[in-house]
Amino acid sequence: MNTGTTSKQTPDEKMTGQKTTGHPSPTWIETPPKDNSFRAIFKWGNPEAFKNPSPGFLRVIQRELKLSDMDFQRMQCIGNEPVSMEKPSALDPRDVEVLRDIVGEDNVSAAVFDRLKFASGKAMEDLMQLRQGRVKDICDLVVHPRNRADVEAVVGVCHDRGISVHVYGGGSSVTFGLDCPKGGVTLVMSTHMNRLIRFNETDQTITVESGMMGPAYEDLLNRAPETLGADKAYTGGHFPQSFEFSSVGGWITALGSGQASSLYGDAADIVVAQEFITPRGRVETLAYPATATGPKVNDMMKGSEGAFGVLVSVTLKVFEYLPENTRKFAFMFPDFESAVLAGRRISQGRFGMPAIFRISDAEETDVAMQMYGLEGGVLDRILKLRSLRPGRRCLVMGQAEGECGFAANVVRNVKKIARSHNGMYLTGYPMRKWYHGRFSDPYMRDALNDYGILIDTLECSTTWENLHHLHRSVRAVVKATPDTICMTHASHFYAQGTNLYFIFITRMADIKAFRTYQQSIIDAIEKAGGSLSHHHGVGRMMAPWMERHLGTAQMDALRALKTHFDPKGIMNPGSLGL
Amino acid sequence: MNTGTTSKQTPDEKMTGQKTTGHPSPTWIETPPKDNSFRAIFKWGNPEAFKNPSPGFLRVIQRELKLSDMDFQRMQCIGNEPVSMEKPSALDPRDVEVLRDIVGEDNVSAAVFDRLKFASGKAMEDLMQLRQGRVKDICDLVVHPRNRADVEAVVGVCHDRGISVHVYGGGSSVTFGLDCPKGGVTLVMSTHMNRLIRFNETDQTITVESGMMGPAYEDLLNRAPETLGADKAYTGGHFPQSFEFSSVGGWITALGSGQASSLYGDAADIVVAQEFITPRGRVETLAYPATATGPKVNDMMKGSEGAFGVLVSVTLKVFEYLPENTRKFAFMFPDFESAVLAGRRISQGRFGMPAIFRISDAEETDVAMQMYGLEGGVLDRILKLRSLRPGRRCLVMGQAEGECGFAANVVRNVKKIARSHNGMYLTGYPMRKWYHGRFSDPYMRDALNDYGILIDTLECSTTWENLHHLHRSVRAVVKATPDTICMTHASHFYAQGTNLYFIFITRMADIKAFRTYQQSIIDAIEKAGGSLSHHHGVGRMMAPWMERHLGTAQMDALRALKTHFDPKGIMNPGSLGL
């Protein structure tokens, strides 16, 4: 959803207000966080970039959450206080010295700010804790390895001394994946280990260090003729919402999915080979397009979230970059049932898939119509004339890519199926609106949080068969808290099913109450037959449900691998429920 | 390659000869094997079906192997002797009784013929041993489980008593996957455990017992409106050469690939969920289209070849069956390099893939031209006029499937790329010839073996980058044995590479000499950077190379899983090198 307005300001600019037509304008923070402040840790993305709710979105929030303009007069704690408490390191000073000797003085830090920063993710609760100046489980030492040898040496020392090891890529975990319940060391991969290792245009593969960030990775490929001396330009095909602030390694170790996954595949599908440093030694898998040499170790390392070892390098598939063939489309369907049915027919249609495909449920659609200023306008009147009414109608949009004949044929089939399920074609306009803001929504969360308004998400995958039951069950639990918005979309499509992504917005200041609320939603997902996660991973947030969800036999297999690779249990302890 | 002529006869018919134009006709065996004979075990497929080399193919063999008509006067041992030796069971009679009590009297057999039959695969050496009446490592008892509870009980007893357990699906292993080096029990899954469990048209999934055979599976789906009360007809999309005599479970546990894998994926890609009985208990994975709940146990069981447990049921993806959209094509390229380059461009072209795509190297192409009676004809003259000459030219063919616009666009792009690499369009004729005989070639092996002519295959996968080096290196080793045909094709395509499938034909009667020869080829594949297997699996044939190929770190991970699921090492011991 593109739900806000963005701006970039210099650090010199002060807090400013934005006028919203016909309403008093809330004051939004549009200055970078103070140095060394809690806000500097939790604020999303670029410190100098901001995105505030659009007037339309704000109106919806005010109406649904029953907020008056008064509620936007005074901010909650904004967390601009410095991280100044003492928090002695639990590490033996001799161990610290050994680690410092490995990576060099400049590449270790025991400062509390750094230890807190690199042990914090972007889950709603992370943000709430930091905003209130609370410090949960952090590491004892931050280490910035320069290369694989550094990682090998550090993991070796930590294994010997029983020191926990955590891995930080881009820091966008929303599952408490970076918490350090036993302290220890956090390895920051993105500082130095962000380099190209190899590009093979013949095989269409690229090997990079795991700490390379999304934009650097994609830019390298898009400009391959310049940057890599390639004949053609390429794309990585992986664009999670966190794209700008997530690392290639994080995509894989937490089993991410990009917004274009319906065509390119999920992160796991794009991986050809990996190299891990585990307490048991180095594990490198082979870069074959396919093999039948027994169970694939390459597969069993995917999604290991640092619990088996440190991913140091990865070989990925790349795809010829053909932006000129992109075709955007959007439709309005009379209801969620017909939209989902069309989505299923498209996913099972055997003509290939659009790269991006999204179905918004009725509530998300209504918010979108308000936000885009379409509600009450000409389009809205036409929609209503065609019985496409608020509270029921559903927005579907997407984008086809690939060879031009392929993309054109996908759009032709999508239109045909949409028409046959009473979808009204809306041109590519809504898709362009969404596309424009597709990475920037997380900025808006900080702005809303400043006024005590929570905006959080939980997501899962589902078979087609179970989709509506799951949707209804989870919505019922989300909405059981009064004055709550619950927007849902499906955005990753397979012939066998899709994902459901729940966005909930409510006012809640108490961390404990929020935790109870969040857990009730996870519980509802699990009970209604959704997977615990489609693409956020497990971390420590889903860990308590893992045994019930996967069953003891599957968990025992994971525990066996954990024990094999990490006999002392030093690697990201507690993550994955291991 | 379609290299023969087929016939079916009643058991009453006697050995007959087939006239081959201009040559004295060898006598081919066209009577079913005698009951309880070695031949009844090793003969491929339907006892009453035969396929003899076509006159063209025979001419090539005679010429290349320097055989005179005299060499086709007298057959080698044909193995029609009864399996009559004594081979006492090593099992404690009390254990046999317990097992018999589980499955019932009718479902166990200690007869040597049965024990030999279900411990024999279809590797060349299996056939040679059986032909000579030799009995290698066989099981002590054949058990035909009726259901999952039987398997659980049998595995439980065997785990308690330390009895080895082997699993027989269709018996088409070519990697010594069915050998029983420690005797024990062989479970025959295809006798009873071949039933439909569930069909879900909404999710396009089917759940079957692992012993269902290929044709029953495909027929069930093709006739889904009748057999399953479905709205549409479906296909499984998996057609290995062994299709008619292989089981669904075997496809998955040995990581098979079908002839249409370039579109439908390899067996591993088609699996949604699995249910195994291991000595450690039942392991059932969940049927989600995708998840991010940590490393996937579903993936780590694929390719386990019975070494972790017994696959009892499996949920697979099905695809809408659209045979009316099939489009066949074929081209002749001036050389292997240009054919491979075109194959790579097609695989990387972002327009989807043909379902079937095959590139024959020059030697295979020359054999095909002879076989189809094209050499020296009008087409041959046209080809030569266009500088498409024997010894260099390469045949490429395939078949597009899917939604009609998709299939048409694939063919349009294939033609465009082929043309730009000097491929001459040959219509769909050669593809139709190949398609017609695509499952029946294994029959011909028995006919040639009767005259001491070996025809065997080894296969591997490769990146595009390494393809030509691998092809040259392996051919050099195959051809180092004088008077040997070596035909190579690539038949499973990915953006990152393909497979190479080597067919070698030579005259060799000595088993030891053959084993040395075969091992030298496997060694050449491994040394030249091919994977040990693309789709035949590991079994015991590739096992000695596994540590060198995958490296100790990957093998240690497999050993850890083996120890977890099968702490006493009773499950298919020695397979996978575990």
Interface residues (C-beta under 8 A of the other chain):
Chain A: N200 T202 D203 Q204 T205 A254 L255 G256 S257 D266 V272 R280 G281 R282 V283 E284 T285 L286 A287 Y288 P289 A290 T291 A292 T293 G294 P295 K296 V297 D299 M300 M301 K302 G303 S304 E305 A307 F308 K317 F319 E320 L322 R344 Q348 G349 R350 F351 G352 E401 G402 E403 G405 F406 N409 R412 N413 S461 T462 T463 W464 E465 H492 Y494 A495 Q496 G497 T498 N499 S531 L532 S533 H534 H535 H536 G537 V538 M542 M546 H549 L550 G551 A553 Q554 D556 A557 L558 A560 L561 T563 H564 F565 L576
Chain B: N200 T202 D203 Q204 T205 A254 L255 G256 S257 D266 V272 R280 G281 R282 V283 E284 T285 L286 A287 Y288 P289 A290 T291 A292 T293 G294 P295 K296 V297 D299 M300 M301 K302 G303 S304 E305 F308 K317 F319 E320 L322 R344 Q348 G349 R350 F351 G352 E401 G402 E403 G405 F406 N409 R412 N413 S461 T462 T463 W464 E465 H492 Y494 A495 Q496 G497 T498 N499 S531 L532 S533 H534 H535 H536 G537 V538 M542 M546 H549 L550 G551 A553 Q554 D556 A557 L558 A560 L561 T563 H564 F565 L576
